[in-house]
Amino acid sequence: MRNSVKKVFLIVSLLIFGCTKEAPEKNPPPVDGVQVPIGFGAGIINTRAPIISVSGVPSTQIDGIQLLRAEAAKKSTPVWTSTSSVTATASFFTTGTFTAYPTQYYPGSKNTYAHFTAYYPGVNENSVVTTLSNGVATFTITGQEDIISAPSASAQGNQNPIPVALTFAHKLAQVQIYIKAANAGAISAWGNITAVKATSPTVLTLNVTSQTLAQHATTPVVADLSTGKSPQALTTEFASFGTILVFPGALTIKVTSANVPEQIVTITPSITTVSGQSHRIDLTFTATATSFSATLTDWVTGTPGTITIE
């Protein structure tokens, strides 16, 4: 069995300088007239494909992280339920730098804290349709993008400022698909594998206050999400057939080959995918029956499971 390894991005502390584009009433200058930029640092992004890290930084630049801002009195809780617009966007560079645009500044009063929450992807990032209304972000996923979000974190005053520490968590589950033939006869019987799909809700809502991801209540949509791989020949060794990011829950897999029409893979015992975990499915094709062997690997601990389909 192959175990996946949990990787993390460590966002190092930094100060972000520049001119703000926000209205003065949202970001009043400090009493002495000098604006103090807010630093974003010491946060964590627990990565799952397609977000990949190398030595703690992204191997590909991540753009379009959405930052929301709310101000509240010291020791008070920010209110996000009226938030319907994004305050700033952020990029996480391959150098490890995390930068917000426009630059955010501390409130003028030391008794007022600026609070931030964040999520990714943003509007039309990776072809994902995203909207924000009254503290709820809506995503329409395709199976090839991650959804990460960070609960509210504060920028504590402008005297001896403490950087904002955003801690991102993954809201979807990853399904890794591996395929192989039991023998040469299976290769002839099945031909090329043309599609592997997982059934999942695709219109999802994220409550930025509770950080809960849910299926859209009024317009639920369930669809078969594909790995997006081109037809691939079977061999007698396991080979990757791509990954699918799905809404956590019961898992249904569908398989199609050049010689066999689409069929549902009945998983026994059933597998329930979990947010922030990667579930590896090994599909073994035989010449005499629709038989599959699978292992379920927790993203962190590698808990195994088996699947046999006759």
TIRO-5592 format. One record per atom (N, C-alpha, C, CB): residue in one letter; x, y, z. Coordinates in steps of 0.1 Angstrom, whole numbers, plus 5000, padded with zeros to 4 digits. Last residue first. Glycine has a CB too. Example, Ala and Ser with C-alpha at 12.3 -4.5 7.8 and 13.67 -1.06 7.14 Angstrom:
<recs>
s512849785071
s513749895071
s512950005079
s514149945057
a513249435078
a512349555078
a513249675078
a511349555090
</recs>
This chain:
<recs>
e482149144924
e482049024916
e481149054904
e481548904924
i484449344940
i483249344932
i483249234923
i483149484924
t485849444970
t485749334961
t484449344954
t485949194967
i488049644989
i486849644981
i486949524971
i486749774973
t489349735022
t489249645010
t487949665002
t489549505013
g491549965038
g490249895037
g490349815024
g489150005036
p493750125063
p493450045050
p492049995050
p494349935049
t494950445071
t494050335075
t493650255063
t492850395083
g496950645071
g497050535061
g496150415065
g498350485060
t497150885084
t497550765091
t497550635082
t496650745103
v496551095065
v497651115076
v498150975081
v497051195087
w494751015047
w495851105043
w496951115053
w495251245040
d494050665047
d493850795053
d495050885049
d493750785069
t493250465021
t494450515029
t494050655034
t495650525020
l491950165012
l491550305016
l492650355025
l490150305024
t492349964983
t492750004997
t492350145000
t494249984998
a490649714964
a490949854967
a491449864981
a489749944966
s490049534935
s490649534948
s491049674952
s491849434949
f487349414916
f488249524919
f488749504933
f487549654918
s485949254889
s486449234902
s487449344905
s487049094904
t483949134869
t484149274872
t484649284887
t482849364870
a485648854855
a484648914863
a484949064865
a484448844877
t487748754839
t486548674841
t485348744849
t486948554848
a489948924839
a489348884826
a487948814828
a490248794818
t490049204862
t490249064858
t489549034845
t489848974869
f491649494875
f490649434865
f491049294862
f490749524852
t491649674905
t492349554898
t491349494888
t492949454908
l492149984917
l491149904910
l491949794902
l490349994900
d492550134947
d493350054938
d492349964930
d494449964945
i492250444960
i491450334955
i492250264944
i490050384949
r492950644988
r493450574976
r492650454973
r494950534979
h491950935000
h491550795000
h491950734987
h489950785001
s492951185022
s493051135008
s492850985009
s494451165002
q491251445041
q491951315040
q491951265025
q491251205049
g489751665043
g491151675046
g491851545046
g491251735059
s486751495051
s487351625048
s488851625052
s486651735055
v486451165040
v486551255051
v487251385047
v487251185063
t484250915026
t485351005025
t485251115036
t485451075011
t483350595034
t482950735036
t484150825035
t482150755049
i482750295017
i483750395022
i483050525023
i484950395012
s481349975025
s481250105019
s482350195025
s479850175022
p483249675023
p482249755029
p482349895023
p482549765044
t482349734990
t481949655002
t483149625010
t481249524998
i481149924964
i482149914974
i481649844986
i482750054978
t480449874931
t479849864944
t480949834955
t478849744945
v480850074905
v481649994913
v481049984927
v483150034914
i478750094877
i478950134891
i479850034898
i477650164898
q479950134844
q479250054854
q479650114868
q479649904853
e479950194809
e480050244823
e479350154832
e479550384823
p480949914788
p480250034791
p480350074806
p478850024787
v484049794776
v482949764786
v482349904789
v483549704800
n486149854760
n485349734757
n484149714766
n486249614757
a487250084770
a487050084756
a486049964752
a488350064748
s485550144801
s486650114793
s486250104779
s487249974798
t484650314832
t484250284818
t485550244811
t483650404811
v483250324865
v484350284856
v483850264842
v485150164861
k482450504894
k482050444881
k483250434872
k480950544875
i481950494929
i482850504918
i482250444906
i484250434922
t480850674957
t480450584946
t481350604934
t478950624942
l481050724992
l481750724979
l481150624969
l483250694982
a479550955015
a479550815009
a480250824995
a478150765008
g481751235022
g480551155024
g480751015017
g479351225018
p482851555011
p483051435020
p481651365022
p483551485034
f483051624977
f482451664990
f482451544999
f480951714988
v486251564961
v484851544963
v484351594976
v484451394962
l488651554937
l488251614949
l486751614950
l488851764950
i490451294922
i489151364922
i488951424936
i487951274918
t493351204902
t492651224914
t491351304912
t493551294924
g494850944881
g494451074885
g493751084898
g493551134874
f495650684878
f494750734868
f494150864873
f493650634866
s498850534883
s497850644887
s496950674875
s498650764891
a499150184882
a499450314877
a498450414880
a499650304861
f500349864892
f499449974895
f500050104889
f499249994910
e500949634866
e501449714877
e500549824879
e502949764875
t500149524843
t500049444854
t500649504867
t500649304852
t498149784826
t499349694827
t499249614840
t500749784828
l495949934804
l496149864816
l497549794815
l495049764819
a496150264789
a496250114788
a496550054801
a497350084778
q493750524790
q495050474795
q495050314794
q495350514809
p492350824779
p492350684779
p493750624782
p491750624766
s493151104801
s492951044788
s492950894789
s494051094778
k491451214831
k492651154824
k492251104810
k493151034832
g489551324847
g490051404836
g491151344828
g490351534841
t488351204868
t489751234870
t490251324859
t490551104871
s485051344871
s486051264865
s487451304869
s485851264850
l482051334888
l483251404886
l484351314882
l483651484899
d478651334884
d479851244883
d481051324879
d479551124873
a476651534907
a477151494894
a478351394895
a477651624886
v474051704921
v474951594923
v475351554909
v474251474930
v472952004936
v473351934923
v474351824926
v473952044913
p470452194952
p471452084953
p471652024939
p470951974962
t469552464959
t469852424945
t470852304946
t470352534937
t469152494986
t468052524977
t468252474963
t467752664977
a471552424999
a470252385005
a469152394995
a469952455017
h474552274988
h473652394987
h472252344991
h473652454973
q476352095013
q475652095000
q474652215000
q474951964998
a478852275032
a477652195031
a477152195016
a476552255040
l481352355055
l481052335041
l479852245040
l482252285033
t481852585081
t481152465077
t480852465062
t479852445085
q482752805095
q483652725086
q483152595082
q484952705094
s481152975108
s481252835114
s482352755107
s479952765114
t481653205091
t481653215106
t481853075112
t480253265111
v481353125065
v482753175070
v482753185085
v483053305063
n480052855052
n479752955061
n481053005068
n478752895072
l480052755019
l480952765030
l480452885039
l482352785026
t478252524998
t478352655005
t479252645017
t476852695010
l478252384965
l478552384979
l478552524985
l479852314981
v477552174940
v477252314944
v477252314959
v475852364939
t478051904938
t478951994932
t478652144935
t478951974917
p478151584954
p477451714953
p478451814947
p476951764967
s479451314934
s479551404945
s478651524943
s481051464945
t480951014923
t479651094924
t479751184936
t478450994925
a483750974902
a483250974916
a481951064917
a484251014927
k485050784875
k484350894881
k483950874895
k483150934872
v487250714849
v486850674863
v486250804869
v488150624871
a487550614815
a487050704825
a486850644839
a485750774821
t488950424799
t488650554794
t488150664804
t487550544783
i491350184797
i490450244807
i490150394802
i490950244821
n491549984768
n492050094775
n490950144785
n492350214766
g490449644774
g490949744766
g491349864774
g489949794755
w489349414787
w488849554790
w489249654780
w489449594804
a490549194776
a489149194778
a488549334780
a488749114790
s493249244775
s492549224762
s491049244765
s492849084757
i493849254802
i494149374794
i493349364781
i495649374791
a493049004811
a492249124815
a492549244806
a492549154830
g495148854801
g493748834796
g492848944799
g493148704802
a497348924816
a497248964802
a495848954796
a498248884793
n496049024848
n496848944839
n496648994825
n496448784840
a494849224863
a495349104870
a496249014862
a494149024875
a495849564857
a495149434852
a495749314860
a495349414837
k495149864876
k496049764870
k495249644865
k497149714880
i495050204888
i494450094881
i495549994877
i493750144868
y494050434913
y495150354907
y494550234900
y496150314918
i493050754923
i492650634916
i493850564910
i491650664905
q492250924953
q493350884943
q492950754937
q494650874951
v490251164963
v490151024959
v491251004949
v488750984954
q490051394990
q490651354978
q490551204976
q492151394978
a487551615003
a488251485004
a488851454990
a487351365009
l487451955013
l487051845005
l487851725008
l487251884990
k488552145030
k487152115032
k486651995023
k486352235028
h491552205048
h490952155036
h489452105039
h491752045030
a492352505065
a492052365065
a491352325052
a491152335078
f494652755076
f493752705065
f493552555067
f494352735051
t495053015097
t495252865096
t494252805087
t495152805110
l496653315099
l495553245093
l495953095091
l495353305078
a497553555120
a497853415118
a496653335112
a498353345131
v498753875116
v497553795115
v497953645112
v496553845104
p501253995140
p500753955126
p499553865127
p501853885118
i500854245163
i500954105162
i500454065148
i500254025173
p502354565170
p501354475163
p501854335162
p501154535149
n502854775190
n503554645190
n502654545183
n503754605205
q499854915182
q501054935191
q501654795193
q500655005204
n497554865169
n498754915161
n499954945169
n498255035153
g495554555173
g496054695176
g497154735167
g496354705190
q495954255162
q495654315175
q496354455177
q496154225186
a494154105140
a495254195140
a495154285152
a495454275126
s492753775143
s492753915145
s494153975143
s492153945158
a490853545123
a492053575131
a492153725132
a493353505125
s488353295115
s488753435118
s489953445127
s487553505125
p489553015096
p488653085105
p489253225109
p488453005118
a490152955062
a490752985075
a489753055083
a492053065073
s489952695036
s489452815043
s490152825057
s487952815044
i490052545004
i490652565017
i490052695023
i492152575016
i489352314980
i488752434987
i489352435001
i487152414989
d490952234949
d490752224963
d489952334968
d492152214970
e489752084918
e490252194926
e490052174941
e489652334922
q488451904903
q489951914901
q490452034909
q490251934886
g485751894905
g486551774910
g488051784908
g486051664902
t484452124901
t484552034890
t485251904893
t485352104879
i482052314921
i483352244918
i483252154906
i483652164931
t480952614929
t480552504920
t481752434915
t479652564908
f480352764961
f481352714951
f480552614942
f482552644958
t479653054980
t479152944972
t480152904961
t477752974966
a479953175013
a480553164999
a480053044993
a482153155000
v478353395034
v478353255028
v478953255014
v476853195028
g478053655043
g478953565050
g478953415046
g478553565065
n476253765024
n475853745038
n476753645045
n474453715039
s477853604997
s476653685001
s476353655016
s475453644992
l479853534970
l479853564984
l478653644987
l481153624988
t480653274946
t480053394949
t480053414965
t478553394944
t482353104919
t482353134933
t481553274936
t483753144939
v483152844898
v482252964900
v482052984915
v480852934893
v486252754887
v485252744897
v484452864898
v485952704911
s488452774870
s487152754864
s486052724874
s487252644854
n490552854886
n490452714882
n489152674876
n490852624894
e488553114898
e489853054899
e489652904895
e490453064913
n486053244898
n486553194886
n488053144886
n486453294875
v486853394928
v485953404917
v486653354904
v485453544915
g488953164946
g488153284945
g487353274932
g489053404945
p489252844964
p489552944953
p488553064954
p489452874940
y489852984996
y490352964982
y489552844976
y491852944982
y489453235022
y489153105016
y489753105002
y487653075015
a489553385055
a489953375041
a489553235036
a491453385040
t489153665078
t488953525074
t489253505060
t487453475078
f490253895102
f490253845088
f489853705088
f491653865082
h489754195121
h489654055120
h489654015105
h488453995128
a491154455139
a490754415125
a490854265125
a491654475114
y490054605169
y490854505162
y490254485148
y490854375170
t490354895189
t489654825178
t490554735171
t489154935168
n491955025206
n490954945212
n490054875201
n490055025221
k493655185192
k494255055198
k493154965204
k495355095208
s492455315162
s492255305176
s492855175181
s490755315180
g492855275134
g493455395141
g493455385156
g492755515137
p493554935124
p492655045127
p493355155135
p491454995136
y496254855102
y495554845115
y494654965117
y496654845126
y495754775067
y496354855078
y495554835091
y496355005074
q496654585038
q495754615049
q496454685060
q495054485054
t497154645003
t497754625017
t496654665027
t498954715018
p494554504981
p495554604986
p496054575000
p494954744985
y496554214985
y496354334977
y494954374978
y496654294962
a499054035005
a497654075002
a497554204994
a496854095016
t501253765003
t501053905001
t499553934998
t501953954990
f503753555014
f502253565014
f501853715014
f501553485026
t506553385003
t505953515006
t504453505004
t506553624997
g507753164993
g507253155007
g506553285011
g508353125016
t508453154967
t509453194976
t509053184991
t509853344973
t506153104954
t507052994955
t508253024964
t507452944942
f503553284971
f504553274961
f505453154964
f505353394960
f500253344974
f501253274981
f502353234970
f500653144989
s498253634974
s499053534966
s500053474975
s499753604954
a494953754979
a496253734984
a496953634974
a496353674998
t492554034980
t493053904975
t494453884979
t492853884960
a490154195001
a491454184994
a491654044989
a492654235003
t487454185008
t488254305011
t489554315003
t488554315025
v484554084990
v485954054994
v486754184996
v486553964984
s481254105003
s482254144993
s483654114999
s482254294990
s479354065022
s479054025009
s480054064998
s477654075005
t478654025055
t479754045046
t479353985032
t481053975051
s476953985076
s476554085066
s477654105055
s476354225074
t478153795092
t476853755085
t476453865075
t475753735095
w480353835107
w480553815093
w479253795085
w481353685091
v481454015134
v480253965128
v480453955113
v479054065131
p483953945159
p483554005147
p482253935141
p484653995136
t483653985194
t483653885183
t483253955170
t482753765186
s485854175216
s484554145210
s484754045198
s483854275205
k488354255225
k487654145232
k486254115227
k487654175247
k487954575210
k488754485217
k487954385226
k489754555226
a485354585185
a486054635197
a486854525203
a484954685207
a486054505150
a485354485163
a486054545174
a484954335165
e485854465115
e486454535127
e485454515139
e486754675124
a486654235090
a485554295098
a486254355110
a484554185103
r487354105057
r487754185069
r486554235076
r488654305065
l488553845038
l487453915042
l487853985055
l486153825045
l490353735010
l490453785023
l489253875027
l491753865026
q490953464989
q490053574992
q490153605007
q488553524988
i493553394966
i493053364980
i492153484984
i494253344990
g494653444941
g493153454943
g492653404956
g492453374932
d497253204935
d496653334934
d495153334938
d496853404920
i500053034942
i498653034945
i498053174945
i498252964958
q502652894922
q502153014929
q500553004930
q502453144921
t503752574929
t503152664919
t502452774927
t502152594910
s504752474952
s505552444940
s505052534928
s505552294936
p504652664982
p503952604970
p504852584959
p502752684966
v506752545009
v506252655001
v505552584988
v507352754997
g507852325022
g507052415029
g506452535022
g507752465041
s509252175003
s510052235014
s509152345021
s511352295010
v506652214982
v508052164982
v508752244993
v508752184968
s503252134978
s504252204984
s505652134983
s504052234999
i500252164959
i501452084962
i502552174968
i501952014950
i496952134953
i497952224959
i499052144964
i497252314971
p495051954943
p496151994934
p497152094940
p495552044922
a496451764970
a496451794956
a495151854952
a496751664947
r496651955000
r496151834993
r496251864978
r494651784998
t498252095029
t498052085014
t497451945010
t499352115007
n497352315052
n497452175051
n497252135036
n496552095061
i498852605059
i497952555049
i498252405048
i498052625035
i499152825087
i499352685081
i498352665070
i499352575092
g500853115098
g499753035095
g500052905088
g498753115087
a502753315102
a502653215112
a501353125110
a502653275126
g501153615088
g502153525090
g501853415100
g503453585094
f500753935076
f500153805076
f501153695078
f499253775064
g500754255090
g501454145085
g500654015086
g502754125093
i499454575081
i499254445088
i500054335082
i497754415088
p501054895084
p500554785076
p500454655085
p501554755065
v499955185098
v500755075101
v500254955093
v500755045116
q500155525089
q499455405088
q500355285090
q498755395074
v500355805110
v501155705102
v500455575102
v502555685109
g498855975126
g498855995112
g499655905103
g499256135109
d498655925152
d499756005149
d499856025134
d501055935153
v496355765153
v496255895158
v497455985153
v496155895173
p496155585121
p496355595135
p496355745140
p497655535140
p493555615096
p494955615100
p495055625116
p495655735094
p490855385091
p491355515095
p492755515099
p490455565107
n489455195071
n490855185076
n491355325080
n491755125065
k486855275066
k487155135069
k488555115075
k487055045057
e486955535061
e486155495072
e486355355076
e484655525070
p488455555037
p489055595050
p488255545062
p489155745050
a488255265016
a487655385021
a488255425034
a486155385021
e491255115003
e489955105009
e489555245014
e490055015021
k493655094992
k492555144983
k491255154990
k492555064970
t496855175006
t495555115006
t494555174997
t494955115020
c500055114994
c498955204996
c497655134997
c499055314986
g502454915013
g501854975001
g500755065004
g501354854992
f503854615027
f503854765026
f503154805013
f505254825027
i503654375050
i503254405037
i503154555036
i501954325033
l505854165068
l505154285068
l504954325053
l505854395075
l505753825079
l506153925070
l505354045072
l506153875055
s506353485089
s505953625092
s506553725083
s506253655107
v505653215066
v506553295075
v506053435077
v507953295070
i503652955066
i503653095061
i504453175070
i502253155059
l504252645057
l504452735068
l504552875063
l505652695077
f502252405045
f502852525041
f503052605054
f502052605030
v502652055048
v502152175053
v502852285046
v502252185068
k501351725040
k502351835038
k501851965043
k502851845024
k501151395047
k500551525049
k501651625048
k499851525063
v501551155022
v502151215033
v501451355035
v503651225032
s500050835015
s500250975012
s500851045024
s498951045007
n501350515010
n500750605019
n501050745014
n501350595033
r500550224993
r501250354993
r500650455002
r501350404978
m500849885000
m500050005000
m500950125000
m499050005012
</recs>
